[in-house]
Amino acid sequence: MTATPNTFTVLSHPSLDHSGGGRAAEAVRPAALLESAELLKGSKAVGILHNGSLYRLQATKLGKLILTK
């Protein structure tokens, strides 16, 4: 079964702390929402090239994700 990308507003994501930072809210473009399985495609880790640096996204045995440079 293939995951269908969804969008969500980054500032309204429930994992964020809304205690306030004293800055005015800027217009936010919806971000793509992907399932981790779609990124990993059956592997335990995947490389991500970002701004010329290579990062590694890895799934742990406990089902958590670790991003390292």
mmCIF file as Biopython writes it, N, C-alpha, C and O atoms, coordinates in Angstrom:
data_model
#
loop_
_atom_site.group_PDB
_atom_site.id
_atom_site.type_symbol
_atom_site.label_atom_id
_atom_site.label_alt_id
_atom_site.label_comp_id
_atom_site.label_asym_id
_atom_site.label_entity_id
_atom_site.label_seq_id
_atom_site.pdbx_PDB_ins_code
_atom_site.Cartn_x
_atom_site.Cartn_y
_atom_site.Cartn_z
_atom_site.occupancy
_atom_site.B_iso_or_equiv
_atom_site.auth_seq_id
_atom_site.auth_asym_id
_atom_site.pdbx_PDB_model_num
ATOM 1   N N  . MET A ? 1  ? 0.832  -1.165 0.000  1.0 0.0 1  A 1 
ATOM 2   C CA . MET A ? 1  ? 0.000  0.000  0.000  1.0 0.0 1  A 1 
ATOM 3   C C  . MET A ? 1  ? 0.884  1.237  0.000  1.0 0.0 1  A 1 
ATOM 4   O O  . MET A ? 1  ? 1.772  1.362  0.843  1.0 0.0 1  A 1 
ATOM 5   N N  . THR A ? 2  ? 0.657  2.130  -0.911 1.0 0.0 2  A 1 
ATOM 6   C CA . THR A ? 2  ? 1.473  3.328  -1.028 1.0 0.0 2  A 1 
ATOM 7   C C  . THR A ? 2  ? 0.860  4.477  -0.227 1.0 0.0 2  A 1 
ATOM 8   O O  . THR A ? 2  ? -0.358 4.657  -0.200 1.0 0.0 2  A 1 
ATOM 9   N N  . ALA A ? 3  ? 1.709  5.226  0.405  1.0 0.0 3  A 1 
ATOM 10  C CA . ALA A ? 3  ? 1.234  6.345  1.220  1.0 0.0 3  A 1 
ATOM 11  C C  . ALA A ? 3  ? 0.912  7.532  0.331  1.0 0.0 3  A 1 
ATOM 12  O O  . ALA A ? 3  ? 1.636  7.813  -0.625 1.0 0.0 3  A 1 
ATOM 13  N N  . THR A ? 4  ? -0.151 8.217  0.636  1.0 0.0 4  A 1 
ATOM 14  C CA . THR A ? 4  ? -0.522 9.413  -0.090 1.0 0.0 4  A 1 
ATOM 15  C C  . THR A ? 4  ? -0.011 10.616 0.679  1.0 0.0 4  A 1 
ATOM 16  O O  . THR A ? 4  ? -0.387 10.821 1.834  1.0 0.0 4  A 1 
ATOM 17  N N  . PRO A ? 5  ? 0.863  11.432 0.038  1.0 0.0 5  A 1 
ATOM 18  C CA . PRO A ? 5  ? 1.359  12.608 0.747  1.0 0.0 5  A 1 
ATOM 19  C C  . PRO A ? 5  ? 0.217  13.546 1.120  1.0 0.0 5  A 1 
ATOM 20  O O  . PRO A ? 5  ? -0.665 13.810 0.303  1.0 0.0 5  A 1 
ATOM 21  N N  . ASN A ? 6  ? 0.230  14.033 2.317  1.0 0.0 6  A 1 
ATOM 22  C CA . ASN A ? 6  ? -0.739 15.000 2.806  1.0 0.0 6  A 1 
ATOM 23  C C  . ASN A ? 6  ? 0.011  16.283 3.122  1.0 0.0 6  A 1 
ATOM 24  O O  . ASN A ? 6  ? 1.242  16.309 3.105  1.0 0.0 6  A 1 
ATOM 25  N N  . THR A ? 7  ? -0.716 17.328 3.405  1.0 0.0 7  A 1 
ATOM 26  C CA . THR A ? 7  ? -0.066 18.554 3.833  1.0 0.0 7  A 1 
ATOM 27  C C  . THR A ? 7  ? -0.620 18.957 5.188  1.0 0.0 7  A 1 
ATOM 28  O O  . THR A ? 7  ? -1.752 18.625 5.537  1.0 0.0 7  A 1 
ATOM 29  N N  . PHE A ? 8  ? 0.181  19.665 5.931  1.0 0.0 8  A 1 
ATOM 30  C CA . PHE A ? 8  ? -0.257 20.200 7.204  1.0 0.0 8  A 1 
ATOM 31  C C  . PHE A ? 8  ? 0.452  21.525 7.401  1.0 0.0 8  A 1 
ATOM 32  O O  . PHE A ? 8  ? 1.510  21.758 6.816  1.0 0.0 8  A 1 
ATOM 33  N N  . THR A ? 9  ? -0.102 22.369 8.195  1.0 0.0 9  A 1 
ATOM 34  C CA . THR A ? 9  ? 0.527  23.644 8.489  1.0 0.0 9  A 1 
ATOM 35  C C  . THR A ? 9  ? 1.527  23.421 9.607  1.0 0.0 9  A 1 
ATOM 36  O O  . THR A ? 9  ? 1.170  22.946 10.685 1.0 0.0 9  A 1 
ATOM 37  N N  . VAL A ? 10 ? 2.769  23.763 9.351  1.0 0.0 10 A 1 
ATOM 38  C CA . VAL A ? 10 ? 3.843  23.484 10.292 1.0 0.0 10 A 1 
ATOM 39  C C  . VAL A ? 10 ? 3.573  24.117 11.656 1.0 0.0 10 A 1 
ATOM 40  O O  . VAL A ? 10 ? 3.809  23.478 12.681 1.0 0.0 10 A 1 
ATOM 41  N N  . LEU A ? 11 ? 3.087  25.352 11.692 1.0 0.0 11 A 1 
ATOM 42  C CA . LEU A ? 11 ? 2.874  26.012 12.977 1.0 0.0 11 A 1 
ATOM 43  C C  . LEU A ? 11 ? 1.723  25.434 13.770 1.0 0.0 11 A 1 
ATOM 44  O O  . LEU A ? 11 ? 1.625  25.696 14.969 1.0 0.0 11 A 1 
ATOM 45  N N  . SER A ? 12 ? 0.845  24.657 13.151 1.0 0.0 12 A 1 
ATOM 46  C CA . SER A ? 12 ? -0.273 24.084 13.890 1.0 0.0 12 A 1 
ATOM 47  C C  . SER A ? 12 ? -0.052 22.615 14.224 1.0 0.0 12 A 1 
ATOM 48  O O  . SER A ? 12 ? -0.959 21.957 14.733 1.0 0.0 12 A 1 
ATOM 49  N N  . HIS A ? 13 ? 1.142  22.091 13.945 1.0 0.0 13 A 1 
ATOM 50  C CA . HIS A ? 13 ? 1.417  20.690 14.235 1.0 0.0 13 A 1 
ATOM 51  C C  . HIS A ? 13 ? 1.395  20.477 15.746 1.0 0.0 13 A 1 
ATOM 52  O O  . HIS A ? 13 ? 1.998  21.260 16.480 1.0 0.0 13 A 1 
ATOM 53  N N  . PRO A ? 14 ? 0.713  19.437 16.227 1.0 0.0 14 A 1 
ATOM 54  C CA . PRO A ? 14 ? 0.555  19.233 17.673 1.0 0.0 14 A 1 
ATOM 55  C C  . PRO A ? 14 ? 1.845  18.988 18.434 1.0 0.0 14 A 1 
ATOM 56  O O  . PRO A ? 14 ? 1.856  19.128 19.657 1.0 0.0 14 A 1 
ATOM 57  N N  . SER A ? 15 ? 2.942  18.626 17.757 1.0 0.0 15 A 1 
ATOM 58  C CA . SER A ? 15 ? 4.184  18.348 18.473 1.0 0.0 15 A 1 
ATOM 59  C C  . SER A ? 15 ? 4.946  19.620 18.841 1.0 0.0 15 A 1 
ATOM 60  O O  . SER A ? 15 ? 5.936  19.555 19.569 1.0 0.0 15 A 1 
ATOM 61  N N  . LEU A ? 16 ? 4.497  20.773 18.347 1.0 0.0 16 A 1 
ATOM 62  C CA . LEU A ? 16 ? 5.217  22.007 18.616 1.0 0.0 16 A 1 
ATOM 63  C C  . LEU A ? 16 ? 4.753  22.660 19.913 1.0 0.0 16 A 1 
ATOM 64  O O  . LEU A ? 16 ? 3.586  22.570 20.292 1.0 0.0 16 A 1 
ATOM 65  N N  . ASP A ? 17 ? 5.690  23.315 20.579 1.0 0.0 17 A 1 
ATOM 66  C CA . ASP A ? 17 ? 5.390  24.053 21.794 1.0 0.0 17 A 1 
ATOM 67  C C  . ASP A ? 17 ? 4.870  25.439 21.396 1.0 0.0 17 A 1 
ATOM 68  O O  . ASP A ? 17 ? 5.549  26.175 20.680 1.0 0.0 17 A 1 
ATOM 69  N N  . HIS A ? 18 ? 3.693  25.786 21.850 1.0 0.0 18 A 1 
ATOM 70  C CA . HIS A ? 18 ? 3.086  27.071 21.498 1.0 0.0 18 A 1 
ATOM 71  C C  . HIS A ? 18 ? 3.180  28.061 22.655 1.0 0.0 18 A 1 
ATOM 72  O O  . HIS A ? 18 ? 2.260  28.851 22.865 1.0 0.0 18 A 1 
ATOM 73  N N  . SER A ? 19 ? 4.275  28.030 23.406 1.0 0.0 19 A 1 
ATOM 74  C CA . SER A ? 19 ? 4.416  28.926 24.547 1.0 0.0 19 A 1 
ATOM 75  C C  . SER A ? 19 ? 4.724  30.349 24.111 1.0 0.0 19 A 1 
ATOM 76  O O  . SER A ? 19 ? 4.660  31.272 24.923 1.0 0.0 19 A 1 
ATOM 77  N N  . GLY A ? 20 ? 5.054  30.535 22.849 1.0 0.0 20 A 1 
ATOM 78  C CA . GLY A ? 20 ? 5.303  31.878 22.324 1.0 0.0 20 A 1 
ATOM 79  C C  . GLY A ? 20 ? 6.768  32.237 22.368 1.0 0.0 20 A 1 
ATOM 80  O O  . GLY A ? 20 ? 7.472  31.958 23.339 1.0 0.0 20 A 1 
ATOM 81  N N  . GLY A ? 21 ? 7.210  32.863 21.295 1.0 0.0 21 A 1 
ATOM 82  C CA . GLY A ? 21 ? 8.603  33.263 21.226 1.0 0.0 21 A 1 
ATOM 83  C C  . GLY A ? 21 ? 8.753  34.761 21.079 1.0 0.0 21 A 1 
ATOM 84  O O  . GLY A ? 21 ? 9.869  35.251 20.907 1.0 0.0 21 A 1 
ATOM 85  N N  . GLY A ? 22 ? 7.645  35.510 21.141 1.0 0.0 22 A 1 
ATOM 86  C CA . GLY A ? 22 ? 7.716  36.943 21.042 1.0 0.0 22 A 1 
ATOM 87  C C  . GLY A ? 22 ? 7.838  37.463 19.627 1.0 0.0 22 A 1 
ATOM 88  O O  . GLY A ? 22 ? 8.000  38.667 19.426 1.0 0.0 22 A 1 
ATOM 89  N N  . ARG A ? 23 ? 7.764  36.581 18.636 1.0 0.0 23 A 1 
ATOM 90  C CA . ARG A ? 23 ? 7.866  37.016 17.251 1.0 0.0 23 A 1 
ATOM 91  C C  . ARG A ? 23 ? 6.504  36.949 16.586 1.0 0.0 23 A 1 
ATOM 92  O O  . ARG A ? 23 ? 5.681  36.098 16.921 1.0 0.0 23 A 1 
ATOM 93  N N  . ALA A ? 24 ? 6.273  37.838 15.656 1.0 0.0 24 A 1 
ATOM 94  C CA . ALA A ? 24 ? 5.020  37.836 14.901 1.0 0.0 24 A 1 
ATOM 95  C C  . ALA A ? 24 ? 4.998  36.619 13.982 1.0 0.0 24 A 1 
ATOM 96  O O  . ALA A ? 24 ? 6.022  36.240 13.413 1.0 0.0 24 A 1 
ATOM 97  N N  . ALA A ? 25 ? 3.839  36.021 13.845 1.0 0.0 25 A 1 
ATOM 98  C CA . ALA A ? 25 ? 3.687  34.854 12.967 1.0 0.0 25 A 1 
ATOM 99  C C  . ALA A ? 25 ? 3.809  35.282 11.513 1.0 0.0 25 A 1 
ATOM 100 O O  . ALA A ? 25 ? 3.214  36.274 11.093 1.0 0.0 25 A 1 
ATOM 101 N N  . GLU A ? 26 ? 4.585  34.525 10.755 1.0 0.0 26 A 1 
ATOM 102 C CA . GLU A ? 26 ? 4.748  34.783 9.334  1.0 0.0 26 A 1 
ATOM 103 C C  . GLU A ? 26 ? 3.850  33.825 8.569  1.0 0.0 26 A 1 
ATOM 104 O O  . GLU A ? 26 ? 3.410  32.807 9.105  1.0 0.0 26 A 1 
ATOM 105 N N  . ALA A ? 27 ? 3.581  34.162 7.301  1.0 0.0 27 A 1 
ATOM 106 C CA . ALA A ? 27 ? 2.792  33.271 6.460  1.0 0.0 27 A 1 
ATOM 107 C C  . ALA A ? 27 ? 3.565  31.969 6.281  1.0 0.0 27 A 1 
ATOM 108 O O  . ALA A ? 27 ? 4.757  31.992 5.972  1.0 0.0 27 A 1 
ATOM 109 N N  . VAL A ? 28 ? 2.899  30.841 6.471  1.0 0.0 28 A 1 
ATOM 110 C CA . VAL A ? 28 ? 3.552  29.542 6.408  1.0 0.0 28 A 1 
ATOM 111 C C  . VAL A ? 28 ? 2.978  28.738 5.260  1.0 0.0 28 A 1 
ATOM 112 O O  . VAL A ? 28 ? 1.762  28.608 5.122  1.0 0.0 28 A 1 
ATOM 113 N N  . ARG A ? 29 ? 3.853  28.207 4.449  1.0 0.0 29 A 1 
ATOM 114 C CA . ARG A ? 29 ? 3.445  27.357 3.343  1.0 0.0 29 A 1 
ATOM 115 C C  . ARG A ? 29 ? 3.263  25.941 3.873  1.0 0.0 29 A 1 
ATOM 116 O O  . ARG A ? 29 ? 4.099  25.470 4.644  1.0 0.0 29 A 1 
ATOM 117 N N  . PRO A ? 30 ? 2.192  25.245 3.484  1.0 0.0 30 A 1 
ATOM 118 C CA . PRO A ? 30 ? 1.992  23.866 3.955  1.0 0.0 30 A 1 
ATOM 119 C C  . PRO A ? 30 ? 3.182  22.981 3.572  1.0 0.0 30 A 1 
ATOM 120 O O  . PRO A ? 30 ? 3.716  23.087 2.468  1.0 0.0 30 A 1 
ATOM 121 N N  . ALA A ? 31 ? 3.583  22.119 4.486  1.0 0.0 31 A 1 
ATOM 122 C CA . ALA A ? 31 ? 4.696  21.201 4.251  1.0 0.0 31 A 1 
ATOM 123 C C  . ALA A ? 31 ? 4.155  19.835 3.861  1.0 0.0 31 A 1 
ATOM 124 O O  . ALA A ? 31 ? 3.074  19.439 4.297  1.0 0.0 31 A 1 
ATOM 125 N N  . ALA A ? 32 ? 4.908  19.120 3.041  1.0 0.0 32 A 1 
ATOM 126 C CA . ALA A ? 32 ? 4.517  17.769 2.645  1.0 0.0 32 A 1 
ATOM 127 C C  . ALA A ? 32 ? 4.625  16.837 3.847  1.0 0.0 32 A 1 
ATOM 128 O O  . ALA A ? 32 ? 5.537  16.974 4.662  1.0 0.0 32 A 1 
ATOM 129 N N  . LEU A ? 33 ? 3.709  15.904 3.954  1.0 0.0 33 A 1 
ATOM 130 C CA . LEU A ? 33 ? 3.719  14.917 5.027  1.0 0.0 33 A 1 
ATOM 131 C C  . LEU A ? 33 ? 3.959  13.549 4.396  1.0 0.0 33 A 1 
ATOM 132 O O  . LEU A ? 33 ? 3.164  13.093 3.574  1.0 0.0 33 A 1 
ATOM 133 N N  . LEU A ? 34 ? 5.052  12.894 4.781  1.0 0.0 34 A 1 
ATOM 134 C CA . LEU A ? 34 ? 5.418  11.596 4.233  1.0 0.0 34 A 1 
ATOM 135 C C  . LEU A ? 34 ? 5.505  10.562 5.340  1.0 0.0 34 A 1 
ATOM 136 O O  . LEU A ? 34 ? 5.903  10.873 6.463  1.0 0.0 34 A 1 
ATOM 137 N N  . GLU A ? 35 ? 5.139  9.353  5.025  1.0 0.0 35 A 1 
ATOM 138 C CA . GLU A ? 35 ? 5.323  8.237  5.957  1.0 0.0 35 A 1 
ATOM 139 C C  . GLU A ? 35 ? 6.808  7.875  5.977  1.0 0.0 35 A 1 
ATOM 140 O O  . GLU A ? 35 ? 7.455  7.882  4.930  1.0 0.0 35 A 1 
ATOM 141 N N  . SER A ? 36 ? 7.355  7.559  7.147  1.0 0.0 36 A 1 
ATOM 142 C CA . SER A ? 36 ? 8.763  7.187  7.240  1.0 0.0 36 A 1 
ATOM 143 C C  . SER A ? 36 ? 9.058  5.949  6.389  1.0 0.0 36 A 1 
ATOM 144 O O  . SER A ? 36 ? 10.144 5.832  5.822  1.0 0.0 36 A 1 
ATOM 145 N N  . ALA A ? 37 ? 8.106  5.035  6.298  1.0 0.0 37 A 1 
ATOM 146 C CA . ALA A ? 37 ? 8.294  3.829  5.484  1.0 0.0 37 A 1 
ATOM 147 C C  . ALA A ? 37 ? 8.511  4.184  4.015  1.0 0.0 37 A 1 
ATOM 148 O O  . ALA A ? 37 ? 9.234  3.489  3.301  1.0 0.0 37 A 1 
ATOM 149 N N  . GLU A ? 38 ? 7.880  5.268  3.570  1.0 0.0 38 A 1 
ATOM 150 C CA . GLU A ? 38 ? 8.049  5.708  2.190  1.0 0.0 38 A 1 
ATOM 151 C C  . GLU A ? 38 ? 9.466  6.234  1.962  1.0 0.0 38 A 1 
ATOM 152 O O  . GLU A ? 38 ? 10.034 6.044  0.886  1.0 0.0 38 A 1 
ATOM 153 N N  . LEU A ? 39 ? 10.033 6.892  2.968  1.0 0.0 39 A 1 
ATOM 154 C CA . LEU A ? 39 ? 11.404 7.380  2.861  1.0 0.0 39 A 1 
ATOM 155 C C  . LEU A ? 39 ? 12.423 6.246  2.951  1.0 0.0 39 A 1 
ATOM 156 O O  . LEU A ? 39 ? 13.378 6.195  2.176  1.0 0.0 39 A 1 
ATOM 157 N N  . LEU A ? 40 ? 12.211 5.341  3.902  1.0 0.0 40 A 1 
ATOM 158 C CA . LEU A ? 40 ? 13.175 4.269  4.141  1.0 0.0 40 A 1 
ATOM 159 C C  . LEU A ? 40 ? 13.068 3.130  3.129  1.0 0.0 40 A 1 
ATOM 160 O O  . LEU A ? 40 ? 14.060 2.450  2.867  1.0 0.0 40 A 1 
ATOM 161 N N  . LYS A ? 41 ? 11.894 2.912  2.563  1.0 0.0 41 A 1 
ATOM 162 C CA . LYS A ? 41 ? 11.658 1.874  1.539  1.0 0.0 41 A 1 
ATOM 163 C C  . LYS A ? 41 ? 12.226 0.517  1.942  1.0 0.0 41 A 1 
ATOM 164 O O  . LYS A ? 41 ? 12.918 -0.129 1.156  1.0 0.0 41 A 1 
ATOM 165 N N  . GLY A ? 42 ? 11.933 0.089  3.166  1.0 0.0 42 A 1 
ATOM 166 C CA . GLY A ? 42 ? 12.350 -1.231 3.636  1.0 0.0 42 A 1 
ATOM 167 C C  . GLY A ? 42 ? 13.744 -1.296 4.233  1.0 0.0 42 A 1 
ATOM 168 O O  . GLY A ? 42 ? 14.123 -2.328 4.786  1.0 0.0 42 A 1 
ATOM 169 N N  . SER A ? 43 ? 14.514 -0.229 4.137  1.0 0.0 43 A 1 
ATOM 170 C CA . SER A ? 43 ? 15.859 -0.195 4.715  1.0 0.0 43 A 1 
ATOM 171 C C  . SER A ? 43 ? 15.800 0.354  6.127  1.0 0.0 43 A 1 
ATOM 172 O O  . SER A ? 43 ? 14.791 0.929  6.536  1.0 0.0 43 A 1 
ATOM 173 N N  . LYS A ? 44 ? 16.883 0.177  6.870  1.0 0.0 44 A 1 
ATOM 174 C CA . LYS A ? 44 ? 16.961 0.742  8.215  1.0 0.0 44 A 1 
ATOM 175 C C  . LYS A ? 44 ? 17.461 2.181  8.184  1.0 0.0 44 A 1 
ATOM 176 O O  . LYS A ? 44 ? 17.252 2.932  9.137  1.0 0.0 44 A 1 
ATOM 177 N N  . ALA A ? 45 ? 18.127 2.574  7.086  1.0 0.0 45 A 1 
ATOM 178 C CA . ALA A ? 45 ? 18.688 3.918  7.002  1.0 0.0 45 A 1 
ATOM 179 C C  . ALA A ? 45 ? 18.644 4.414  5.567  1.0 0.0 45 A 1 
ATOM 180 O O  . ALA A ? 45 ? 18.606 3.637  4.612  1.0 0.0 45 A 1 
ATOM 181 N N  . VAL A ? 46 ? 18.649 5.745  5.448  1.0 0.0 46 A 1 
ATOM 182 C CA . VAL A ? 46 ? 18.669 6.394  4.136  1.0 0.0 46 A 1 
ATOM 183 C C  . VAL A ? 46 ? 19.544 7.634  4.240  1.0 0.0 46 A 1 
ATOM 184 O O  . VAL A ? 46 ? 19.555 8.304  5.273  1.0 0.0 46 A 1 
ATOM 185 N N  . GLY A ? 47 ? 20.280 7.944  3.173  1.0 0.0 47 A 1 
ATOM 186 C CA . GLY A ? 47 ? 21.097 9.153  3.135  1.0 0.0 47 A 1 
ATOM 187 C C  . GLY A ? 47 ? 20.278 10.309 2.592  1.0 0.0 47 A 1 
ATOM 188 O O  . GLY A ? 47 ? 19.468 10.135 1.682  1.0 0.0 47 A 1 
ATOM 189 N N  . ILE A ? 48 ? 20.493 11.489 3.153  1.0 0.0 48 A 1 
ATOM 190 C CA . ILE A ? 48 ? 19.806 12.702 2.715  1.0 0.0 48 A 1 
ATOM 191 C C  . ILE A ? 48 ? 20.875 13.757 2.447  1.0 0.0 48 A 1 
ATOM 192 O O  . ILE A ? 48 ? 21.648 14.104 3.340  1.0 0.0 48 A 1 
ATOM 193 N N  . LEU A ? 49 ? 20.917 14.261 1.224  1.0 0.0 49 A 1 
ATOM 194 C CA . LEU A ? 49 ? 21.846 15.326 0.886  1.0 0.0 49 A 1 
ATOM 195 C C  . LEU A ? 49 ? 21.129 16.654 1.095  1.0 0.0 49 A 1 
ATOM 196 O O  . LEU A ? 49 ? 20.100 16.916 0.471  1.0 0.0 49 A 1 
ATOM 197 N N  . HIS A ? 50 ? 21.679 17.496 1.981  1.0 0.0 50 A 1 
ATOM 198 C CA . HIS A ? 50 ? 21.054 18.779 2.321  1.0 0.0 50 A 1 
ATOM 199 C C  . HIS A ? 50 ? 22.121 19.865 2.351  1.0 0.0 50 A 1 
ATOM 200 O O  . HIS A ? 50 ? 23.061 19.796 3.142  1.0 0.0 50 A 1 
ATOM 201 N N  . ASN A ? 51 ? 21.975 20.861 1.493  1.0 0.0 51 A 1 
ATOM 202 C CA . ASN A ? 51 ? 22.925 21.983 1.411  1.0 0.0 51 A 1 
ATOM 203 C C  . ASN A ? 51 ? 24.373 21.511 1.303  1.0 0.0 51 A 1 
ATOM 204 O O  . ASN A ? 51 ? 25.261 22.083 1.935  1.0 0.0 51 A 1 
ATOM 205 N N  . GLY A ? 52 ? 24.611 20.484 0.518  1.0 0.0 52 A 1 
ATOM 206 C CA . GLY A ? 52 ? 25.964 19.984 0.300  1.0 0.0 52 A 1 
ATOM 207 C C  . GLY A ? 52 ? 26.485 19.058 1.384  1.0 0.0 52 A 1 
ATOM 208 O O  . GLY A ? 52 ? 27.607 18.563 1.272  1.0 0.0 52 A 1 
ATOM 209 N N  . SER A ? 53 ? 25.712 18.810 2.423  1.0 0.0 53 A 1 
ATOM 210 C CA . SER A ? 53 ? 26.131 17.903 3.498  1.0 0.0 53 A 1 
ATOM 211 C C  . SER A ? 53 ? 25.287 16.638 3.452  1.0 0.0 53 A 1 
ATOM 212 O O  . SER A ? 53 ? 24.102 16.680 3.123  1.0 0.0 53 A 1 
ATOM 213 N N  . LEU A ? 54 ? 25.909 15.517 3.785  1.0 0.0 54 A 1 
ATOM 214 C CA . LEU A ? 54 ? 25.220 14.240 3.801  1.0 0.0 54 A 1 
ATOM 215 C C  . LEU A ? 54 ? 24.740 13.923 5.211  1.0 0.0 54 A 1 
ATOM 216 O O  . LEU A ? 54 ? 25.533 13.927 6.152  1.0 0.0 54 A 1 
ATOM 217 N N  . TYR A ? 55 ? 23.462 13.652 5.360  1.0 0.0 55 A 1 
ATOM 218 C CA . TYR A ? 55 ? 22.858 13.263 6.625  1.0 0.0 55 A 1 
ATOM 219 C C  . TYR A ? 55 ? 22.367 11.834 6.506  1.0 0.0 55 A 1 
ATOM 220 O O  . TYR A ? 55 ? 22.137 11.343 5.401  1.0 0.0 55 A 1 
ATOM 221 N N  . ARG A ? 56 ? 22.207 11.163 7.637  1.0 0.0 56 A 1 
ATOM 222 C CA . ARG A ? 56 ? 21.709 9.791  7.665  1.0 0.0 56 A 1 
ATOM 223 C C  . ARG A ? 56 ? 20.466 9.741  8.553  1.0 0.0 56 A 1 
ATOM 224 O O  . ARG A ? 56 ? 20.518 10.099 9.729  1.0 0.0 56 A 1 
ATOM 225 N N  . LEU A ? 57 ? 19.351 9.294  7.978  1.0 0.0 57 A 1 
ATOM 226 C CA . LEU A ? 57 ? 18.119 9.092  8.733  1.0 0.0 57 A 1 
ATOM 227 C C  . LEU A ? 57 ? 18.020 7.598  9.005  1.0 0.0 57 A 1 
ATOM 228 O O  . LEU A ? 57 ? 17.995 6.791  8.076  1.0 0.0 57 A 1 
ATOM 229 N N  . GLN A ? 58 ? 17.963 7.236  10.281 1.0 0.0 58 A 1 
ATOM 230 C CA . GLN A ? 58 ? 18.012 5.832  10.681 1.0 0.0 58 A 1 
ATOM 231 C C  . GLN A ? 58 ? 16.857 5.491  11.609 1.0 0.0 58 A 1 
ATOM 232 O O  . GLN A ? 58 ? 16.541 6.249  12.526 1.0 0.0 58 A 1 
ATOM 233 N N  . ALA A ? 59 ? 16.229 4.346  11.368 1.0 0.0 59 A 1 
ATOM 234 C CA . ALA A ? 59 ? 15.175 3.832  12.244 1.0 0.0 59 A 1 
ATOM 235 C C  . ALA A ? 59 ? 15.821 2.931  13.301 1.0 0.0 59 A 1 
ATOM 236 O O  . ALA A ? 59 ? 16.646 2.077  12.979 1.0 0.0 59 A 1 
ATOM 237 N N  . THR A ? 60 ? 15.437 3.132  14.564 1.0 0.0 60 A 1 
ATOM 238 C CA . THR A ? 60 ? 15.975 2.312  15.646 1.0 0.0 60 A 1 
ATOM 239 C C  . THR A ? 60 ? 15.114 1.063  15.847 1.0 0.0 60 A 1 
ATOM 240 O O  . THR A ? 60 ? 14.035 0.938  15.268 1.0 0.0 60 A 1 
ATOM 241 N N  . LYS A ? 61 ? 15.607 0.148  16.671 1.0 0.0 61 A 1 
ATOM 242 C CA . LYS A ? 61 ? 14.851 -1.062 16.990 1.0 0.0 61 A 1 
ATOM 243 C C  . LYS A ? 61 ? 13.555 -0.741 17.727 1.0 0.0 61 A 1 
ATOM 244 O O  . LYS A ? 61 ? 12.595 -1.509 17.661 1.0 0.0 61 A 1 
ATOM 245 N N  . LEU A ? 62 ? 13.523 0.395  18.431 1.0 0.0 62 A 1 
ATOM 246 C CA . LEU A ? 62 ? 12.338 0.800  19.184 1.0 0.0 62 A 1 
ATOM 247 C C  . LEU A ? 62 ? 11.360 1.621  18.344 1.0 0.0 62 A 1 
ATOM 248 O O  . LEU A ? 62 ? 10.356 2.111  18.861 1.0 0.0 62 A 1 
ATOM 249 N N  . GLY A ? 63 ? 11.653 1.772  17.042 1.0 0.0 63 A 1 
ATOM 250 C CA . GLY A ? 63 ? 10.748 2.482  16.156 1.0 0.0 63 A 1 
ATOM 251 C C  . GLY A ? 63 ? 10.908 3.988  16.155 1.0 0.0 63 A 1 
ATOM 252 O O  . GLY A ? 63 ? 10.022 4.700  15.683 1.0 0.0 63 A 1 
ATOM 253 N N  . LYS A ? 64 ? 12.009 4.484  16.670 1.0 0.0 64 A 1 
ATOM 254 C CA . LYS A ? 64 ? 12.257 5.927  16.657 1.0 0.0 64 A 1 
ATOM 255 C C  . LYS A ? 64 ? 13.168 6.258  15.484 1.0 0.0 64 A 1 
ATOM 256 O O  . LYS A ? 64 ? 13.776 5.367  14.890 1.0 0.0 64 A 1 
ATOM 257 N N  . LEU A ? 65 ? 13.257 7.547  15.152 1.0 0.0 65 A 1 
ATOM 258 C CA . LEU A ? 65 ? 14.117 7.994  14.063 1.0 0.0 65 A 1 
ATOM 259 C C  . LEU A ? 65 ? 15.260 8.834  14.606 1.0 0.0 65 A 1 
ATOM 260 O O  . LEU A ? 65 ? 15.075 9.632  15.525 1.0 0.0 65 A 1 
ATOM 261 N N  . ILE A ? 66 ? 16.453 8.648  14.026 1.0 0.0 66 A 1 
ATOM 262 C CA . ILE A ? 66 ? 17.628 9.418  14.390 1.0 0.0 66 A 1 
ATOM 263 C C  . ILE A ? 66 ? 18.180 10.034 13.114 1.0 0.0 66 A 1 
ATOM 264 O O  . ILE A ? 66 ? 18.390 9.338  12.121 1.0 0.0 66 A 1 
ATOM 265 N N  . LEU A ? 67 ? 18.415 11.352 13.145 1.0 0.0 67 A 1 
ATOM 266 C CA . LEU A ? 67 ? 19.036 12.056 12.028 1.0 0.0 67 A 1 
ATOM 267 C C  . LEU A ? 67 ? 20.414 12.510 12.462 1.0 0.0 67 A 1 
ATOM 268 O O  . LEU A ? 67 ? 20.543 13.271 13.420 1.0 0.0 67 A 1 
ATOM 269 N N  . THR A ? 68 ? 21.460 12.045 11.760 1.0 0.0 68 A 1 
ATOM 270 C CA . THR A ? 68 ? 22.838 12.404 12.106 1.0 0.0 68 A 1 
ATOM 271 C C  . THR A ? 68 ? 23.538 12.977 10.888 1.0 0.0 68 A 1 
ATOM 272 O O  . THR A ? 68 ? 23.178 12.688 9.747  1.0 0.0 68 A 1 
ATOM 273 N N  . LYS A ? 69 ? 24.539 13.789 11.154 1.0 0.0 69 A 1 
ATOM 274 C CA . LYS A ? 69 ? 25.323 14.394 10.082 1.0 0.0 69 A 1 
ATOM 275 C C  . LYS A ? 69 ? 26.604 13.617 9.922  1.0 0.0 69 A 1 
ATOM 276 O O  . LYS A ? 69 ? 27.427 13.951 9.069  1.0 0.0 69 A 1 
#
